[in-house]
């Protein structure tokens, strides 16, 4: 948890008014509508849809989805009362904003930073339903426990918020880990007593009752600890433990189930950026419960902001522990899933470069959301300077310069020795972010750079002072991760679009509001099918499923819940086909299912085995799927299309 004195000094404005939710309206979705195209908004670096974010919390994988939680003020652009924000992804790169996970007024405590686990064996006994319990830990001056029984979307408070661990002094930022050798759970939490900065270790068999095991003191070790086992040089029989803090400082050592020991007195750094709460890399955590053997980390980049958000998250990296110059070192490289973002690729073969040849090499190559991979070889006794100028302008302006100096063997002033006379550079260039990797992850540097500072400055240049051999270069154009983001859960494969009314994302699904008929349509069409969804009418007359529609909904069938007439109704423009009496309640969720087979249309209610409407109408043989609200407000969720049963 970034310290308040530093974080609160960053000025901001309110995104929109809001207040802590209640049990009745939790979870909250307090976000403005956005297309994610504001100036400086990263296109493949996660940022919240709106509001302030800071530390990464409890990143984990469960049942096909990656969950990213984070410190969050959804109601303003500066640090304020902390919530736990939430986003999910199926591939680690395309993120979807979810409703608030932990909310003040609903969950007790200050909800500062923490970690989380998936209790796959249900050692906690908290399982209630089909999903494994997901347990997260938060709190200052004592650790509180919250748990989810719906796959990590909503959370209950354990034991009324009782603190299960209370270290001495000031404490915060608990992180839970699994110790394979000891076959037990461990918890590490930062505190400043006894003896100043350090961490306390606890052990548990059930993730709820914890026993103090040991303390490790280190003056460098300040807040947001992570503690993760890593095989050295890929050897599963030689596992080391890596203890790190918020600034990415770390030491490598051994853990015997209760006590951490290390021979290292001076920490290394994961990342060579500006490692502080006002900089470009802070409070990273590794994912728990991954489906493979990778160690994946993401961190907070404080220095990025825009009109409706503050802060973003680094691109996920895979970490590995390797022996470098006789000592263990953590190397970081972008996760392989970046391949799925590449929309175009250009390559250059080996050649000698001087200043003029280098300057001409990237003429006409676009720099917007870009990945650059290049390897250079220093030949003979020359000691050139070379690199990339990013965001160049006609008058010699550039937004940022990445420089390798062969004489000092440094990249932007950070040591990066040549390997067999060569240096390999990999750059991730986004609209407000730049991440630099050198020699397969030996150097990892995250920066926030405003690449929108000049109109049309979407160019870059390779430069050389002296002579160097380019052994090869590839430039990939990367697509945006934001396309189609919505809270609507649906398997309908086409594109959704608003035909009429106002349709927006809400915590319960897609929210429609209109003074008349309003339609939200999908480009997918069907003839014979089953079509179903959860429908909740909050005010007004009716909410519905629309099907066999044309593009502007002037022709369609619609099955609705009608609070004005107190019926389930099947209708098309010009005719009410059939009705079924129902005392419709506002705020109640109904499950509607339509089975269309030729001219026969059946409507089912709340999972019933028999249809409440069984009618025949042959006017419209096929068309698009959609949603409808009439003269009111409704929320529709879990929209599913399938074959005729």
Backbone torsions as a table, in degrees:
resi	resn	phi	psi	omega
1	UNK	NA	115.7	178.8
2	UNK	-58.9	139.9	-176.3
3	UNK	-62.3	143.2	-173.9
4	UNK	-65.0	-39.1	-175.3
5	UNK	-59.9	-39.1	-179.9
6	UNK	-78.2	-44.8	-174.7
7	UNK	-68.4	-40.1	-174.9
8	UNK	-71.4	-12.4	179.6
9	UNK	-78.8	-4.1	179.5
10	UNK	-88.8	116.9	-175.3
11	UNK	-73.1	156.6	178.1
12	UNK	-164.2	179.3	176.7
13	UNK	-125.3	161.7	-179.5
14	UNK	-73.2	137.6	173.9
15	UNK	-72.2	-51.1	174.8
16	UNK	-163.0	158.3	-178.9
17	UNK	-68.9	152.0	179.3
18	UNK	-174.9	169.2	180.0
19	UNK	-148.6	166.8	178.2
20	UNK	-57.7	140.8	-177.7
21	UNK	-77.4	173.7	174.4
22	UNK	-113.8	170.5	178.5
23	UNK	-57.3	-33.2	-175.6
24	UNK	-70.8	-38.1	-176.1
25	UNK	-105.4	1.6	173.7
26	UNK	-70.9	139.6	3.3
27	UNK	-84.8	157.0	-174.0
28	UNK	-97.6	145.1	174.7
29	UNK	-129.4	77.7	-168.8
30	UNK	-93.5	47.5	-169.0
31	UNK	-112.2	143.7	174.7
32	UNK	-73.7	157.4	174.1
33	UNK	-69.0	136.7	179.0
34	UNK	-151.3	150.1	170.6
35	UNK	-102.5	8.1	178.3
36	UNK	62.4	25.9	-179.1
37	UNK	-110.1	15.8	176.6
38	UNK	-63.5	153.0	177.1
39	UNK	-53.6	137.0	173.9
40	UNK	78.5	-1.8	-179.3
41	UNK	-78.1	119.9	176.7
42	UNK	-60.2	139.9	-179.1
43	UNK	-95.0	-16.5	173.3
44	UNK	-136.8	13.5	168.1
45	UNK	-107.6	128.4	-175.5
46	UNK	-66.9	134.4	166.4
47	UNK	-136.0	153.5	179.7
48	UNK	-66.5	149.9	178.5
49	UNK	-55.3	-33.7	174.7
50	UNK	-161.6	156.4	175.7
51	UNK	93.1	-177.0	-177.6
52	UNK	-91.1	140.0	168.3
53	UNK	-128.9	152.7	166.6
54	UNK	-138.6	-122.7	-163.8
55	UNK	-50.2	141.4	168.3
56	UNK	-68.6	134.1	178.9
57	UNK	-126.8	136.5	167.1
58	UNK	46.2	48.0	174.7
59	UNK	-66.9	133.4	-177.2
60	UNK	-157.3	166.9	178.8
61	UNK	-119.0	136.6	177.1
62	UNK	-154.6	126.3	169.7
63	UNK	51.1	50.1	174.0
64	UNK	87.3	0.8	-178.1
65	UNK	-130.6	140.9	169.8
66	UNK	-90.5	133.1	179.0
67	UNK	-111.9	127.7	176.5
68	UNK	-118.1	113.9	173.0
69	UNK	-103.9	159.5	-176.4
70	UNK	-163.6	154.0	173.8
71	UNK	-63.2	137.7	-164.7
72	UNK	-157.0	133.4	163.5
73	UNK	-114.4	100.3	-175.6
74	UNK	-76.0	-8.9	-173.0
75	UNK	-105.2	6.1	-179.5
76	UNK	-165.6	172.8	-175.2
77	UNK	-101.6	11.8	175.2
78	UNK	-131.0	167.1	177.8
79	UNK	-60.3	132.7	175.8
80	UNK	-158.2	-168.1	-175.0
81	UNK	-40.6	120.3	-170.6
82	UNK	-81.1	133.5	167.0
83	UNK	-110.1	170.2	164.2
84	UNK	-102.8	110.3	171.7
85	UNK	-74.1	170.3	-173.0
86	UNK	-152.5	134.8	172.2
87	UNK	-141.1	153.9	-179.9
88	UNK	-129.9	157.7	179.6
89	UNK	-151.1	148.7	173.6
90	UNK	-98.7	-6.4	-175.9
91	UNK	-139.8	11.2	178.4
92	UNK	74.7	-5.1	-178.0
93	UNK	-124.3	-36.4	176.7
94	UNK	-92.8	110.0	-174.7
95	UNK	-106.1	144.5	-179.4
96	UNK	-120.4	123.1	178.6
97	UNK	-64.5	130.6	176.8
98	UNK	-113.5	165.6	174.5
99	UNK	-60.9	166.5	179.7
100	UNK	-56.8	137.6	-179.8
101	UNK	-91.1	-48.2	175.3
102	UNK	-123.6	129.9	-172.0
103	UNK	-132.0	132.1	175.8
104	UNK	-58.3	142.4	-177.2
105	UNK	89.1	-21.9	174.2
106	UNK	-105.9	-42.4	178.8
107	UNK	-113.7	133.5	-175.6
108	UNK	-74.4	161.9	177.4
109	UNK	93.5	-178.3	-177.9
110	UNK	-89.9	-6.5	173.0
111	UNK	57.5	40.8	175.7
112	UNK	-76.4	-171.6	-168.3
113	UNK	-64.3	155.7	178.0
114	UNK	-174.7	-177.3	-179.0
115	UNK	-119.9	-179.1	-178.6
116	UNK	-156.4	161.5	-179.1
117	UNK	-139.6	161.6	170.1
118	UNK	-102.2	119.4	-178.1
119	UNK	-87.2	76.5	-174.0
120	UNK	-66.6	-26.4	179.5
121	UNK	-95.0	0.8	-178.1
122	UNK	52.8	42.8	177.0
123	UNK	-67.3	-21.8	178.5
124	UNK	-78.1	-20.4	-175.5
125	UNK	71.8	15.3	-176.8
126	UNK	-89.9	-2.2	-176.8
127	UNK	-63.2	135.1	179.8
128	UNK	-149.6	86.8	-174.5
129	UNK	120.9	-160.4	-175.1
130	UNK	-82.3	-25.0	-174.4
131	UNK	-84.4	145.2	171.8
132	UNK	-67.6	146.2	176.8
133	UNK	-64.0	135.3	168.9
134	UNK	-107.8	121.4	-172.0
135	UNK	-116.5	128.2	178.8
136	UNK	-122.7	156.2	-172.0
137	UNK	-128.6	135.1	-176.7
138	UNK	-149.4	177.7	171.6
139	UNK	115.3	149.3	173.4
140	UNK	-108.8	147.8	-179.5
141	UNK	52.9	41.6	-179.7
142	UNK	137.5	142.9	-172.5
143	UNK	-100.8	128.4	175.0
144	UNK	-109.5	155.9	-173.3
145	UNK	-119.9	135.1	174.0
146	UNK	-129.7	147.1	-176.2
147	UNK	-140.9	149.3	-179.4
148	UNK	-116.4	138.5	174.5
149	UNK	-116.1	13.5	178.2
150	UNK	-124.0	29.5	175.1
151	UNK	86.1	18.0	173.1
152	UNK	98.5	14.4	-177.6
153	UNK	-98.3	-40.0	175.4
154	UNK	-127.0	151.7	-172.1
155	UNK	-129.5	141.6	172.0
156	UNK	-98.3	157.7	175.4
157	UNK	-93.8	130.0	-179.8
158	UNK	-83.0	130.1	171.9
159	UNK	52.1	42.2	175.6
160	UNK	66.8	14.1	-178.5
161	UNK	89.0	11.7	177.7
162	UNK	-56.7	137.1	179.9
163	UNK	-79.3	120.5	-174.5
164	UNK	-86.7	-17.6	177.4
165	UNK	-142.1	132.9	178.1
166	UNK	-132.9	92.1	177.1
167	UNK	-69.0	168.3	175.7
168	UNK	-73.3	158.7	174.6
169	UNK	66.9	-154.4	174.1
170	UNK	-84.2	132.7	-179.1
171	UNK	-141.3	154.9	176.0
172	UNK	-170.7	172.1	168.1
173	UNK	69.4	57.5	178.1
174	UNK	-70.7	141.6	175.2
175	UNK	-131.8	127.0	179.7
176	UNK	-100.7	143.3	-178.2
177	UNK	-141.4	162.1	177.6
178	UNK	-105.9	128.7	177.5
179	UNK	-101.9	101.2	-175.4
180	UNK	-62.7	-42.4	-176.8
181	UNK	-65.2	-41.9	-179.2
182	UNK	-87.2	-9.7	-177.7
183	UNK	53.1	51.1	178.8
184	UNK	-149.9	163.7	176.3
185	UNK	-90.2	146.2	175.8
186	UNK	-126.5	155.5	176.5
187	UNK	-132.7	133.1	175.2
188	UNK	-120.3	133.1	-177.3
189	UNK	-139.1	138.6	179.9
190	UNK	-78.6	143.3	170.6
191	UNK	-153.9	166.0	-178.3
192	UNK	-109.2	16.1	178.7
193	UNK	-155.1	149.6	-5.7
194	UNK	-79.4	150.9	171.3
195	UNK	89.3	16.4	179.3
196	UNK	87.6	-160.5	-174.6
197	UNK	-55.6	139.8	176.7
198	UNK	174.1	-174.1	178.7
199	UNK	-132.1	147.5	172.7
200	UNK	-104.1	140.0	177.0
201	UNK	-107.2	138.3	177.6
202	UNK	-131.2	156.7	177.1
203	UNK	-126.8	156.3	-178.4
204	UNK	-157.7	148.7	172.9
205	UNK	-97.3	-18.2	-172.9
206	UNK	-126.6	7.2	177.4
207	UNK	68.8	4.5	-177.7
208	UNK	-123.3	-35.2	-180.0
209	UNK	-110.4	122.0	-169.3
210	UNK	-120.9	142.8	178.7
211	UNK	-116.7	129.7	178.7
212	UNK	-65.4	131.4	-175.8
213	UNK	-110.5	-43.7	-175.9
214	UNK	-171.0	175.0	174.1
215	UNK	-134.9	142.1	175.1
216	UNK	-122.2	118.9	-179.7
217	UNK	-100.5	137.9	174.5
218	UNK	-159.5	127.0	-177.6
219	UNK	-60.9	-29.8	-178.1
220	UNK	-76.8	-17.4	-166.0
221	UNK	-86.5	97.1	-175.6
222	UNK	-120.8	114.5	172.1
223	UNK	52.1	164.2	176.4
224	UNK	49.8	57.5	179.4
225	UNK	-71.7	150.3	167.5
226	UNK	-127.6	150.0	-177.2
227	UNK	-145.3	112.7	-170.5
228	UNK	-141.5	137.1	175.4
229	UNK	-80.1	138.9	178.6
230	UNK	-137.2	130.6	174.8
231	UNK	-69.8	132.1	179.2
232	UNK	-79.8	126.2	-179.9
233	UNK	56.3	31.9	176.5
234	UNK	76.1	9.0	-177.0
235	UNK	-91.4	108.8	-178.0
236	UNK	-65.8	-14.6	178.6
237	UNK	-89.3	-2.9	-178.8
238	UNK	-128.6	74.1	-175.3
239	UNK	-92.8	128.6	174.2
240	UNK	-109.9	161.7	177.1
241	UNK	-111.5	135.3	-178.4
242	UNK	-112.7	119.3	178.7
243	UNK	-107.3	125.7	-176.1
244	UNK	-133.7	167.0	177.6
245	UNK	-123.1	-171.9	-172.5
246	UNK	-62.9	-34.2	-178.0
247	UNK	-82.3	3.4	179.2
248	UNK	83.9	9.9	172.6
249	UNK	-72.7	144.5	-177.9
250	UNK	-151.9	156.1	169.2
251	UNK	-129.9	155.3	-178.8
252	UNK	-112.7	134.5	-178.6
253	UNK	-159.5	-153.3	-177.2
254	UNK	-122.9	152.8	178.3
255	UNK	-135.3	123.1	-175.7
256	UNK	-99.2	17.2	-178.8
257	UNK	102.4	-20.2	177.3
258	UNK	-134.6	-32.9	-170.1
259	UNK	-128.4	135.4	174.8
260	UNK	-97.9	133.3	176.7
261	UNK	-132.3	147.5	177.6
262	UNK	-150.1	149.9	175.0
263	UNK	-91.8	-6.0	-178.1
264	UNK	-85.7	127.5	178.7
265	UNK	-101.9	-22.1	179.5
266	UNK	-114.2	123.7	-177.1
267	UNK	-75.1	153.9	167.2
268	UNK	-94.1	-179.7	177.5
269	UNK	-126.6	137.9	171.8
270	UNK	-63.4	-41.3	-167.2
271	UNK	-130.8	137.9	-176.1
272	UNK	-102.6	25.3	174.9
273	UNK	-83.9	-159.4	177.0
274	UNK	-85.5	94.3	-166.6
275	UNK	-89.8	72.9	175.5
276	UNK	-154.6	172.5	-172.8
277	UNK	-72.0	-9.0	171.7
278	UNK	-108.9	10.3	-172.0
279	UNK	-104.6	-126.6	-172.9
280	UNK	-133.5	2.8	176.8
281	UNK	-156.3	122.1	-178.6
282	UNK	-163.2	147.7	168.1
283	UNK	57.3	48.3	175.4
284	UNK	-78.2	152.1	173.9
285	UNK	-138.2	154.4	176.0
286	UNK	-94.1	149.2	-179.0
287	UNK	-71.8	145.9	174.9
288	UNK	-104.3	152.6	171.2
289	UNK	63.9	32.4	179.5
290	UNK	-65.5	150.3	-176.9
291	UNK	-78.5	-2.9	178.5
292	UNK	-133.6	-170.3	-174.9
293	UNK	-91.6	9.1	-177.9
294	UNK	-72.3	156.0	170.8
295	UNK	-115.0	112.0	-172.3
296	UNK	-118.4	136.0	-176.8
297	UNK	-131.1	149.3	170.2
298	UNK	-136.9	152.3	-177.4
299	UNK	-139.2	168.2	179.4
300	UNK	-85.8	134.6	170.4
301	UNK	-109.9	100.4	-173.8
302	UNK	-69.2	-26.4	-165.0
303	UNK	-79.9	4.2	-178.2
304	UNK	-103.8	137.2	177.7
305	UNK	-156.2	163.2	179.5
306	UNK	-151.8	-160.4	-173.9
307	UNK	-69.9	-29.2	-176.5
308	UNK	-129.2	4.9	179.6
309	UNK	-144.4	159.5	173.2
310	UNK	-137.5	125.8	176.8
311	UNK	91.1	147.7	173.9
312	UNK	-141.3	177.6	-177.7
313	UNK	-113.9	142.5	178.7
314	UNK	-61.9	156.7	172.2
315	UNK	-65.3	137.9	-176.9
316	UNK	-62.0	137.6	178.9
317	UNK	-121.3	149.1	170.8
318	UNK	-93.3	128.6	-179.9
319	UNK	-102.7	144.5	174.1
320	UNK	-145.2	149.4	-177.7
321	UNK	-103.3	118.6	-177.8
322	UNK	-131.7	155.5	176.2
323	UNK	-81.1	119.4	179.4
324	UNK	-127.0	121.7	-178.3
325	UNK	52.6	39.6	173.9
326	UNK	83.3	3.3	-178.4
327	UNK	-134.9	151.9	179.2
328	UNK	-70.2	138.5	-178.7
329	UNK	-143.2	139.3	177.2
330	UNK	-86.5	123.0	176.8
331	UNK	-106.3	145.6	-176.4
332	UNK	-131.9	134.5	176.9
333	UNK	-139.4	152.5	178.8
334	UNK	-56.8	144.0	178.6
335	UNK	-62.6	151.0	-176.3
336	UNK	-61.9	-20.9	-178.6
337	UNK	-63.1	-10.4	176.0
338	UNK	-60.8	-24.8	178.7
339	UNK	-55.4	-34.5	-177.6
340	UNK	-72.3	-9.0	177.9
341	UNK	-92.9	-11.5	-173.3
342	UNK	-75.1	123.8	-178.6
343	UNK	-108.3	-12.1	179.4
344	UNK	-168.7	148.3	-174.9
345	UNK	-139.0	136.2	172.6
346	UNK	-125.2	142.9	-177.5
347	UNK	-129.1	152.9	176.0
348	UNK	-131.4	134.5	-179.5
349	UNK	-84.7	177.1	-177.0
350	UNK	-62.4	144.1	177.3
351	UNK	-170.1	157.1	172.6
352	UNK	-82.3	144.0	-178.2
353	UNK	-128.9	135.9	163.5
354	UNK	-117.8	-170.0	-174.6
355	UNK	-58.7	-49.6	-175.7
356	UNK	-66.6	-45.2	-178.4
357	UNK	-65.4	-38.5	178.9
358	UNK	-65.6	-43.1	-176.3
359	UNK	-63.1	-30.7	-177.2
360	UNK	-86.3	-12.6	-168.2
361	UNK	-66.6	-36.1	-175.3
362	UNK	-105.4	19.1	176.8
363	UNK	-57.1	128.3	176.3
364	UNK	82.4	0.1	179.5
365	UNK	-87.7	125.6	-176.5
366	UNK	-73.1	139.1	173.1
367	UNK	-123.7	102.4	175.1
368	UNK	-133.9	-78.8	171.1
369	UNK	-115.1	102.5	-161.1
370	UNK	-139.3	146.3	171.0
371	UNK	-119.0	128.4	-178.9
372	UNK	-117.9	128.7	174.0
373	UNK	-123.6	124.7	-177.7
374	UNK	-149.2	145.0	174.9
375	UNK	-126.7	135.8	-178.3
376	UNK	-122.8	147.3	176.9
377	UNK	-122.4	127.6	177.4
378	UNK	-91.8	119.1	-172.4
379	UNK	-110.4	138.4	175.2
380	UNK	70.6	-146.9	-175.9
381	UNK	-96.9	5.2	179.2
382	UNK	-68.3	147.0	177.9
383	UNK	-129.4	71.0	-172.9
384	UNK	-76.1	163.8	165.9
385	UNK	-111.0	134.5	-178.5
386	UNK	-154.7	165.5	179.6
387	UNK	160.5	-153.0	-173.6
388	UNK	-126.5	134.4	169.0
389	UNK	-102.4	123.8	-171.6
390	UNK	-112.2	137.7	-177.9
391	UNK	70.6	52.5	-175.4
392	UNK	-83.1	152.7	175.9
393	UNK	-124.7	169.3	-174.7
394	UNK	-66.7	-25.2	-177.3
395	UNK	-91.1	16.4	-179.6
396	UNK	90.3	0.1	178.6
397	UNK	-69.3	146.6	167.6
398	UNK	-147.6	150.2	-178.7
399	UNK	-75.7	-36.4	-178.2
400	UNK	-157.1	147.7	179.2
401	UNK	-123.5	128.6	174.7
402	UNK	-105.0	117.7	-169.3
403	UNK	-123.5	126.5	168.2
404	UNK	-104.1	128.8	-179.9
405	UNK	-110.3	109.2	-176.3
406	UNK	-68.8	-25.9	-179.6
407	UNK	-67.8	-47.5	179.8
408	UNK	-92.1	-8.5	-176.2
409	UNK	51.2	57.0	178.2
410	UNK	-131.4	149.6	172.2
411	UNK	-112.8	115.1	-174.9
412	UNK	51.4	38.5	178.4
413	UNK	83.6	-4.1	-179.9
414	UNK	-98.0	129.8	-178.6
415	UNK	-55.7	130.4	175.3
416	UNK	-151.5	88.5	-174.8
417	UNK	-63.0	146.8	170.9
418	UNK	-61.9	145.6	175.2
419	UNK	-117.2	110.7	-173.9
420	UNK	55.8	38.4	178.0
421	UNK	78.4	6.9	-174.9
422	UNK	-122.0	156.0	171.7
423	UNK	-136.1	135.8	-179.2
424	UNK	-111.9	128.2	-179.9
425	UNK	-117.4	142.7	175.6
426	UNK	-139.4	122.6	-176.4
427	UNK	-119.1	135.2	170.6
428	UNK	-109.4	111.1	-175.9
429	UNK	-108.0	118.7	177.2
430	UNK	-121.2	-176.3	-173.2
431	UNK	-74.1	-25.7	176.5
432	UNK	-132.1	9.1	-172.7
433	UNK	-136.9	148.0	173.8
434	UNK	-139.9	124.8	176.3
435	UNK	-122.1	130.7	-172.1
436	UNK	-118.3	130.4	177.4
437	UNK	-124.6	135.1	179.8
438	UNK	-126.7	137.0	176.7
439	UNK	50.5	58.3	173.9
440	UNK	57.5	39.3	172.9
441	UNK	97.0	2.2	176.8
442	UNK	-64.2	-34.8	171.7
443	UNK	-114.6	135.0	178.9
444	UNK	-138.5	120.1	-173.2
445	UNK	-136.6	121.8	179.3
446	UNK	-109.5	131.0	-179.4
447	UNK	-133.5	153.7	166.9
448	UNK	-105.1	119.4	-179.2
449	UNK	-130.6	128.5	177.8
450	UNK	-81.6	100.3	179.5
451	UNK	-87.6	9.7	177.0
452	UNK	-107.1	22.1	-172.7
453	UNK	-76.7	-16.2	177.6
454	UNK	-133.0	136.3	177.2
455	UNK	-60.4	129.2	175.8
456	UNK	73.7	16.1	-177.7
457	UNK	-89.0	53.6	-177.8
458	UNK	-101.7	43.0	179.5
459	UNK	-123.4	165.5	177.9
460	UNK	-146.5	165.8	-175.4
461	UNK	-144.5	136.7	170.2
462	UNK	-90.4	130.3	-179.4
463	UNK	-125.9	151.9	177.9
464	UNK	-140.3	125.8	168.4
465	UNK	-102.5	100.1	-174.0
466	UNK	113.6	-139.3	179.2
467	UNK	-137.5	139.2	178.2
468	UNK	-150.1	153.7	177.9
469	UNK	-99.5	122.0	170.8
470	UNK	-83.2	118.1	179.3
471	UNK	-86.3	-17.3	176.3
472	UNK	168.0	150.5	179.6
473	UNK	-149.2	142.2	176.6
474	UNK	-133.8	134.6	174.8
475	UNK	-120.2	121.0	177.9
476	UNK	-106.4	133.4	167.5
477	UNK	-85.7	133.7	-176.0
478	UNK	-110.7	137.6	178.9
479	UNK	-82.5	168.0	178.7
480	UNK	-78.5	148.5	178.0
481	UNK	-93.0	0.4	-169.1
482	UNK	-95.5	-5.9	-175.0
483	UNK	-59.2	129.3	172.7
484	UNK	74.9	14.3	-179.6
485	UNK	-65.3	132.1	-177.5
486	UNK	-162.4	153.9	173.8
487	UNK	-82.0	-7.0	179.8
488	UNK	-72.4	120.7	174.9
489	UNK	-89.1	121.1	-173.3
490	UNK	-158.6	146.4	173.0
491	UNK	-103.3	8.9	178.1
492	UNK	-73.7	119.6	-164.6
493	UNK	-80.1	-12.9	-175.4
494	UNK	-82.9	-165.2	177.5
495	UNK	-94.5	134.6	174.9
496	UNK	-87.4	143.0	176.6
497	UNK	-148.3	152.0	178.7
498	UNK	-84.6	120.2	174.7
499	UNK	-88.7	-37.7	-178.7
500	UNK	-162.2	159.3	-177.1
501	UNK	79.4	-172.9	178.1
502	UNK	-115.6	120.3	-179.6
503	UNK	-119.8	128.6	-176.5
504	UNK	-141.9	164.5	178.0
505	UNK	-79.4	136.7	176.4
506	UNK	-134.8	167.5	-176.5
507	UNK	-61.6	-28.7	-177.8
508	UNK	-95.0	0.6	-179.4
509	UNK	139.7	-142.6	179.7
510	UNK	-94.0	123.7	-176.6
511	UNK	-102.2	126.3	178.5
512	UNK	-117.2	138.0	179.2
513	UNK	-135.7	134.9	-179.0
514	UNK	-162.8	152.0	172.4
515	UNK	-87.8	-4.7	177.0
516	UNK	-144.8	-146.3	174.9
517	UNK	-76.6	132.0	177.2
518	UNK	-132.3	136.5	-176.0
519	UNK	-125.6	138.2	172.7
520	UNK	-118.7	112.4	-167.2
521	UNK	-113.9	155.9	176.7
522	UNK	-117.1	144.8	-178.1
523	UNK	-71.0	-14.3	178.3
524	UNK	-70.1	138.6	179.1
525	UNK	-116.2	160.5	177.5
526	UNK	-151.2	156.8	177.1
527	UNK	-112.5	-63.3	175.5
528	UNK	-116.0	129.9	-171.3
529	UNK	-171.3	171.2	161.6
530	UNK	-111.3	144.0	-175.3
531	UNK	-143.9	123.5	-172.8
532	UNK	-146.3	160.4	179.8
533	UNK	-169.3	164.4	170.9
534	UNK	-91.7	128.2	-173.6
535	UNK	-124.8	125.5	178.9
536	UNK	-126.9	119.2	176.8
537	UNK	-94.3	118.3	-178.7
538	UNK	-93.3	-29.8	177.6
539	UNK	-161.7	163.1	175.3
540	UNK	89.3	-146.7	-167.6
541	UNK	-101.7	-56.1	-168.5
542	UNK	-151.3	152.7	172.6
543	UNK	-135.5	146.3	-165.0
544	UNK	-157.7	166.0	165.7
545	UNK	-100.8	132.4	177.8
546	UNK	-113.1	142.1	-178.3
547	UNK	-152.1	163.0	-175.0
548	UNK	51.1	44.1	-178.1
549	UNK	-93.3	154.0	166.2
550	UNK	-87.9	-178.7	-168.1
551	UNK	-64.2	-32.9	-178.9
552	UNK	-107.3	14.2	176.6
553	UNK	59.8	26.7	172.6
554	UNK	-80.3	-17.7	172.3
555	UNK	-130.1	132.0	-179.1
556	UNK	-176.8	166.2	161.7
557	UNK	-108.8	147.5	178.0
558	UNK	-141.7	134.8	174.6
559	UNK	-115.7	121.8	-172.6
560	UNK	-130.4	168.1	163.1
561	UNK	-102.7	123.5	-171.8
562	UNK	-116.0	108.0	-178.4
563	UNK	-78.5	-18.6	178.8
564	UNK	-73.7	-46.2	-179.7
565	UNK	-95.7	-6.1	-176.4
566	UNK	54.0	60.2	179.5
567	UNK	-147.7	161.4	156.9
568	UNK	-92.2	130.5	-174.7
569	UNK	-130.2	135.7	169.6
570	UNK	-106.2	124.3	-176.2
571	UNK	-148.2	164.3	168.7
572	UNK	-138.5	160.1	179.8
573	UNK	-53.3	123.0	179.6
574	UNK	97.6	-9.5	-178.4
575	UNK	-157.3	130.7	165.1
576	UNK	-87.2	113.2	-171.8
577	UNK	-79.1	-45.2	-178.3
578	UNK	-163.0	155.6	176.9
579	UNK	-135.6	161.1	175.7
580	UNK	-138.3	126.4	-175.7
581	UNK	-66.5	135.0	-179.9
582	UNK	-156.2	131.3	176.4
583	UNK	-81.0	91.0	-172.8
584	UNK	-72.6	131.7	-179.9
585	UNK	-110.0	131.5	173.0
586	UNK	-66.6	141.1	177.0
587	UNK	82.5	-5.7	177.6
588	UNK	-93.5	141.4	178.5
589	UNK	-92.0	124.0	175.5
590	UNK	-107.7	144.6	175.0
591	UNK	-103.7	113.8	178.0
592	UNK	-103.8	138.6	175.9
593	UNK	-134.9	129.5	177.6
594	UNK	-112.8	132.4	171.2
595	UNK	-117.0	112.8	-179.6
596	UNK	-108.2	122.6	-178.1
597	UNK	-140.8	100.1	-174.2
598	UNK	63.5	-130.5	179.8
599	UNK	-85.9	-6.3	-178.8
600	UNK	-89.2	129.8	179.5
601	UNK	-128.4	121.5	178.4
602	UNK	-114.2	141.6	178.2
603	UNK	-121.9	126.8	-180.0
604	UNK	-112.3	149.9	-178.2
605	UNK	-122.4	128.4	171.9
606	UNK	51.6	42.3	174.2
607	UNK	75.3	13.2	179.9
608	UNK	-63.3	149.6	-178.5
609	UNK	-75.1	-26.3	-178.6
610	UNK	-112.1	142.5	179.6
611	UNK	-69.5	145.7	173.9
612	UNK	-86.7	-18.9	172.8
613	UNK	-133.2	131.2	176.1
614	UNK	-136.4	100.2	-169.8
615	UNK	-130.2	167.1	178.1
616	UNK	-126.2	129.1	174.3
617	UNK	-156.2	123.8	-174.7
618	UNK	-108.6	23.0	-175.3
619	UNK	-72.2	-40.9	-174.3
620	UNK	-122.9	107.8	-174.7
621	UNK	-77.6	-27.6	-177.5
622	UNK	-162.7	169.5	178.3
623	UNK	160.9	-168.0	-172.7
624	UNK	-81.5	158.4	173.7
625	UNK	-91.9	154.6	179.3
626	UNK	-169.0	-178.1	177.9
627	UNK	-125.5	158.5	-176.1
628	UNK	-145.7	143.9	168.7
629	UNK	-136.6	142.9	-179.0
630	UNK	-126.0	119.5	171.7
631	UNK	50.2	51.1	179.7
632	UNK	176.2	-155.8	-179.5
633	UNK	-131.5	135.2	-180.0
634	UNK	-144.3	157.2	174.9
635	UNK	-125.5	130.9	-176.6
636	UNK	-126.1	137.4	-174.7
637	UNK	-146.3	162.6	175.9
638	UNK	57.6	56.1	-178.2
639	UNK	-84.4	120.3	-173.9
640	UNK	-131.5	136.3	174.2
641	UNK	-115.0	138.3	178.2
642	UNK	-149.8	-178.7	178.6
643	UNK	-74.2	164.8	174.4
644	UNK	-64.5	125.2	-178.7
645	UNK	-69.8	NA	NA
